[in-house]
């Protein structure tokens, strides 16, 4: 079936939702590795996932290119034939890479583009999922696998009068593919998270004036981006196997070792030298300098004050520098963006910073943005306001399990999963990088590959053993949630009102959505579950249920 067919009542072994990194690799493993008929549904008109939709100026990955890509588990040849141009690749290059992967492995023929899943219901008698799409199509499958990403459903704040604005408005997560010309325009940017940090310097170079509305400042880290030289590329390619082996065992899926020392165990001047060396390297290496930055408040404050000092050094106006310097949450308890010239942007005469916590946005007017201090007239508004992370897109799929129980109903008070990959009462459903797995607290591609490989190995086992259904048990689910919560509570992460805990979405249950026990530790737990015959799952063979 081609991507343009719209045949109802199709029957396949597996349905995969999404054609980003996880969907493409899952399709490859299912179809070419296991020989299972597979249908992928993708809402966009091409592959790429987040890199298809997020085309805003400055969009760039914050994991280094050479390990934000598929490993030798997909193809050793692919590693050799693809060369990245930058240390931290921009959106266009990552999209080209994923398009190349889709073509290289002939994946497009099993993907329906421009098609949204609007319902997925489990039929307990038939032991199959019925998946419905927005074009009226219907497909049944033994297995349903969600590859929708963690940051796919945009968060557009419901400001009063939002639709009355007469100018252009855009959310960074659904950026026009033809681009946006801000030349000579007055632009309001609402939001200063990772997206805003990338976008604002780019818009400021083009627009007549940029007014930035900041509610919460972040601890932004120097990106240190640069072109990839032939010598660097060759060195990386020669060491790829060792690099990928390290990413699979470290805490966050990066090939960086965390130093075996605490922040307060060294003198102040030595600690500063350590921070400075990490800062000079760029990227997330600052978080690897000491092993207790996320565990001890006093240790964390040493890194936080170092970063506040960097802000004060780079911003000319002391008052603006203090507005940009965080003080209400520990370092790394909100996602720390990588920046390339962000702070210097506020030294420009055509950039104004508004403290939206002191004077909150009251309304969007036909002419612009109104706060308690008055109205700011603009020609364009950019909403860099993030996403309904982790659960938002899963809920939009309309998934219902046994006895018609909706996933939204079961998770009304927060996610309940086993390993972040399965949930009780939803047999034969696998969630790639789902809530309560490492996902966004890691290099995503490393976690994606681990989940896809685990699911593929699981389905091979089911086929070899004649198992028709697999389902997480209540006991295993309860135990995983208890472990997840215990690990979370041992860190400083719950202290901040971040999207990691759902605080950016009104009414969203508060919990730490990703698992923070470490990528390597999590991999070992999952491998142990599989080695014990998929402990914690109930397996059904021709109506005979087994497993604990």
SEKOL-776315 format. One record per residue (C-alpha): residue in three letters; x, y negated, z. Coordinates in steps of 0.02 Angstrom, whole numbers, plus 50000, padded with zeros to 5 digits. Last residue first. Layout:
! SEKOL-776315
ALAXYZ...
//
This chain:
! SEKOL-776315
UNK501655062351837UNK501445073051684UNK500105084251614UNK498415082951528UNK497735097151422UNK496555090551287UNK497635096051142UNK499235090951232UNK499045075751343UNK500525067251426UNK500315056751584UNK501755044751605UNK502745040951762UNK504155052551713UNK504415053051528UNK505165070651523UNK506465066751657UNK507735060851528UNK506465048151465UNK506215040151636UNK508105040351663UNK508385031251499UNK507115017951550UNK507965015351719UNK509685014551639UNK509105001751513UNK508384991251654UNK510044991251746UNK510974986051589UNK509744972251548UNK509704965551726UNK508494965951872UNK507674950051813UNK506064956851736UNK505084943551640UNK503384936751697UNK503824929451867UNK502104927351941UNK500784913751944UNK499134918151865UNK498724905851724UNK497424893051777UNK498234878451687UNK499674884451575UNK501404877151611UNK501574886251777UNK501624903551696UNK503064909751804UNK504364909551664UNK503434894251600UNK504264885251745UNK503644877851908UNK505244882152000UNK505534891952160UNK505064908952086UNK506804909652006UNK507834908052165UNK508154926752170UNK507764940852293UNK505904938052266UNK506064943152083UNK506884959852126UNK505504963952251UNK504154958752128UNK504834969951991UNK505014984552110UNK503224982652172UNK502604980751993UNK503544996451943UNK502845006452088UNK501055001152051UNK501255005951867UNK502005022651910UNK500575026552028UNK499245021051905UNK499965032551773UNK500625026151607UNK499835034551458UNK500425046151320UNK499265054951201UNK499375068551069UNK500845078551133UNK501395092751017UNK503105093851102UNK504125089250948UNK502915075350903UNK502895068051077UNK504795068551085UNK504945059350920UNK503695046550983UNK504755043851139UNK506355042051038UNK505515028750931UNK504845019751084UNK506555019651169UNK507425013751010UNK506164999750988UNK506324994351170UNK508234994251170UNK508304985551001UNK507144971851062UNK508114969551224UNK509744966951128UNK508854955751003UNK508124944851141UNK509744940151229UNK509014941051403UNK507814933151525UNK506574931151382UNK506344950051365UNK506934958651526UNK505314968951546UNK503914963851666UNK502924955851523UNK503134964451355UNK504754965651256UNK503904977951137UNK502194982851201UNK501745001151172UNK499955007551167UNK499665026251149UNK498455026151296UNK497795009751367UNK497005014251534UNK498685011751623UNK499914999451546UNK501445001851437UNK503074992851393UNK503454981251538UNK504234996151626UNK502485001251683UNK501314986651670UNK500104975851766UNK500154957851708UNK499304944351813UNK497644941651901UNK496584943651745UNK497734957451681UNK496404970951675UNK495124958751608UNK496254951351474UNK496744969051424UNK494904972351394UNK494094987851470UNK493014996151338UNK492905012751428UNK494755016151389UNK495685001551314UNK495214985051235UNK496444973751143UNK495754957351073UNK497384952250989UNK497294935051068UNK497724942351238UNK499384948951176UNK499764931751103UNK499574922851269UNK500364936151379UNK502234932851369UNK502214914051350UNK500774902051324UNK501984891251228UNK503004875451225UNK502514857251240UNK503604849351105UNK502054840251043UNK502634827850911UNK501574812150889UNK501704800850738UNK501354782450698UNK501534775950874UNK500744763250992UNK501234765651173UNK499794760951287UNK499944754951466UNK500824758551629UNK499544771451686UNK499904780751524UNK499154779451351UNK499864787551195UNK499554781751016UNK498404771350906UNK496824782150903UNK497124785551087UNK497914800551173UNK497484800051356UNK498094798451534UNK499914803351509UNK500684803451681UNK501594788251754UNK502814794651885UNK502824812151811UNK502814805851633UNK504444796551661UNK504604787851492UNK506254787651396UNK506474775151254UNK507544778251099UNK507884765450961UNK509314756851054UNK510294772951063UNK511104777751228UNK509704790251256UNK510344800451108UNK511984802851202UNK511074814951316UNK510514826151173UNK512174826651080UNK512184845451053UNK511134853551186UNK510864871151251UNK509254872351349UNK509184879151527UNK507574889351551UNK506924884151721UNK507604892751875UNK509304891051791UNK509894876951907UNK508814874752062UNK507244864152059UNK506704846552107UNK508294836652074UNK508514836351886UNK509574822451807UNK508724814251657UNK507864800751760UNK509514798051852UNK510414795251686UNK509054782951631UNK509374772551787UNK511254773451767UNK511154766951587UNK512644773351487UNK512194791851483UNK513674803451458UNK514554803351626UNK512924803251724UNK512334818751630UNK513954827951665UNK513804823751849UNK512054831151853UNK512814847051780UNK514124848351917UNK512774844552046UNK511734859251984UNK513244870951981UNK513674867152163UNK511824867452208UNK511694885452153UNK512954891052282UNK511974882052418UNK510344889852359UNK511014907552352UNK510374920952233UNK510364913452059UNK512104906052073UNK512744921352168UNK513914930052046UNK515004915251999UNK515624908551831UNK514394918651726UNK513024905351721UNK514244892551648UNK514534904851506UNK512804900851437UNK513394891551284UNK514924880451278UNK516744885451300UNK517174868251371UNK515794869951500UNK516514886651558UNK518234878751582UNK517454863851672UNK516484875251790UNK518064884751836UNK519024868551862UNK517614862251972UNK517704878052077UNK519584875752098UNK519334857852158UNK517974862952282UNK518964877252359UNK518414895152319UNK517254906952413UNK515794894852400UNK515324899952223UNK515404918552254UNK516604930052164UNK516554944752044UNK516454934351885UNK515004938651771UNK515624947251613UNK515064940351446UNK514504950751298UNK512734944051319UNK511244955251359UNK510754946151519UNK511414957651656UNK512734966551554UNK512654984551493UNK511924983251319UNK512884967451277UNK514514976351318UNK514214990651196UNK513754977851064UNK515424968951082UNK516404985251081UNK515574990750920UNK515804973750839UNK517664971750870UNK518294971750690UNK516774961550640UNK517134948550773UNK518964946550725UNK518504945250541UNK517204931650573UNK518394921750684UNK519754922150550UNK518534917450412UNK517994902350515UNK516254900850589UNK515714882650598UNK515464875050769UNK514194874050911UNK514794869651085UNK513064870351156UNK513374859751311UNK512124864551446UNK510484855751486UNK509914856151667UNK508144850451634UNK507114835051669UNK505254837251711UNK503834826551644UNK504744818151501UNK503844807451372UNK505094802251238UNK504734786551136UNK505674786850971UNK505914771350864UNK506244767650681UNK506394786250650UNK507804795350560UNK509264797550679UNK508074798350827UNK507144812950747UNK508704823750748UNK509224819250925UNK507434822950986UNK507224840050904UNK508494850950994UNK508154844651170UNK506294844251132UNK506294862651089UNK507254868051244UNK506154857851359UNK505924839051346UNK504074837251306UNK502994824251219UNK503904815951074UNK503124799551018UNK503704792950849UNK503724775550775UNK504084777650591UNK505424770650476UNK505924787650411UNK504964801250503UNK504804812950352UNK504044829650402UNK504504846550329UNK503734856350185UNK503494871250300UNK502444860950418UNK502914865050599UNK501814877050695UNK502874879450852UNK503474861450854UNK501694855250871UNK501274841450748UNK500324825050746UNK500114812550605UNK499244796050638UNK497434791850677UNK497384799750850UNK495594804050898UNK495924822750914UNK496904820651076UNK495604809451153UNK495804816951326UNK497404827451332UNK497084845951313UNK498894851251312UNK499404861251157UNK500274877151212UNK500754887351059UNK500514906051051UNK502104914550988UNK503394913851126UNK503554931551192UNK503594940651026UNK502154948850934UNK502884966150913UNK501374975550980UNK501354994150946UNK499725003650924UNK499875022450903UNK498685035550836UNK498045023950701UNK496435017550627UNK496375002750508UNK494984990250477UNK494974975550359UNK493744961050371UNK495034947750324UNK495304943150507UNK495924960450549UNK495214975150646UNK496224989050726UNK495415005250779UNK496575014850894UNK496495033750902UNK496175048151022UNK494555052350934UNK493555054051095UNK494505040251185UNK494275027551046UNK495445013151092UNK494954996151022UNK496054983350934UNK495294966850881UNK495754950750792UNK497374956050707UNK497914942050593UNK498354944050409UNK499374931950304UNK500594945850265UNK500164964150260UNK501794973450286UNK502164991150223UNK502884985950055UNK503904972250139UNK505114984250222UNK506224988750075UNK507764990650187UNK508824977050105UNK507294966550066UNK506684965450245UNK508464963350309UNK508794949250186UNK507194940550239UNK507794942250419UNK509464934350375UNK508654920450274UNK507574916350426UNK509114915850537UNK509954904050414UNK508474892150403UNK508254891850592UNK510024886550635UNK511384898650687UNK512404896050845UNK514224899950802UNK513904894050625UNK514054901150448UNK513574918950487UNK514254932650375UNK513184947450320UNK513994961850224UNK514964969550366UNK513604970150495UNK512354976250366UNK513494990750321UNK513484997250500UNK511594998350490UNK510124997650610UNK510935004750767UNK512524995850708UNK511814980150786UNK510454968550726UNK510744950050752UNK510914937850895UNK512594945750933UNK513574937150794UNK512454922050798UNK512814916450975UNK511244915351080UNK510494897951089UNK509654899250918UNK509314883250823UNK507864872150775UNK508634854850744UNK507174847850646UNK505614858550671UNK505474874950576UNK504744885750714UNK503474896450620UNK504564908250517UNK505944909350647UNK504674914150781UNK504164929050675UNK505324930450525UNK504404939550387UNK503324930350262UNK501584923050241UNK501294922350428UNK499974932050524UNK500924948450505UNK500134965650510UNK501254980950495UNK500564997650436UNK501525013450470UNK501525031250403UNK502745040850513UNK504315048450436UNK505275047250599UNK506815037250549UNK506265029150386UNK504485025050434UNK504505023450622UNK506295016950643UNK506165004550499UNK504464998350553UNK505094995650730UNK506604985950665UNK505504974450563UNK504224972050702UNK505534968250834UNK506524955350735UNK504954946850667UNK503574955650574UNK502144956450698UNK500814969150748UNK501344987250716UNK500035000250675UNK500545018550684UNK500085035450612UNK499005028250475UNK497185028450420UNK496445014650311UNK494615010750342UNK494644994550244UNK495824990950099UNK496504973350086UNK498004975449973UNK499194960649953UNK500624967350059UNK500694982949954UNK500005000050000
//
